[in-house]
Amino acid sequence: MRRVILLAGASGSGKSRLARIAACPRLALDDFYLDGDHLELPQALGIVDWDDIGSWDVVAALGVITSLCHTGSAEVPIYDIARSACTGSQRLDLGGRCAFVAEGVFAPDMVQPCRDAGLEVEALYLDRSRNLSLLLRFVRDLHERRKPLWVLIRRGLALWKAEPQIRQHAVELGCRPVSYGQAVDAISC
């Protein structure tokens, strides 16, 4: 059975970049968001709260993680954040690797479900300066044209304020806080 490395961290903290640098197969947990026209999406600040677990499909994510751990491959959705919609799917094949990284803001919420499913899990929280995360998130979101500017500013400031609670939540759910360098050392495939 393969091992899943759940990589958590604040939005914009560098999880995706770290997973690419580690040269590990990567499952982007952002691809499990519900479509923007879903009837019961949570709201905050007058917009959809994409940082609320209710905006995300836990069951589908667990199914894919389980399949990857047991068989080494799975069909994975492709989600377009700017369009707030799933636009297709692709096959993720681990190619004989013994581990993979599943990264995203909801990674902490997957620790217990993965353990309950009998999967081998390592849970890390990428612990970086919230000012750095704010800057990296804003630059990324502008570059990728994820949402209108006013949404990026409102959401960015709200996330900056909430980051200490986000970290605490991750630790309570079983994630180990690590620096960027420690995370690079801990991720081995």
Buried (B, 14 or more C-beta within 10 A) or exposed (E): EBBBBBBBBBBBBBBBBBBEEBEBBBBBBBBBBBBBEBEEBBEEEEBBBBBEEEBBBBEBBBBBBBBBBBEBBBEBBEBBBEEBBBEEEEEBEBEEBEBBBBBBBBBBBBBEBBEEBEBBBBBBBBBBEBEBBBBBBBEBBEEEEBBEEEBBEBBBEBBBEBBEEBBEBBBEBBBBBBEBEBBEEBBEB
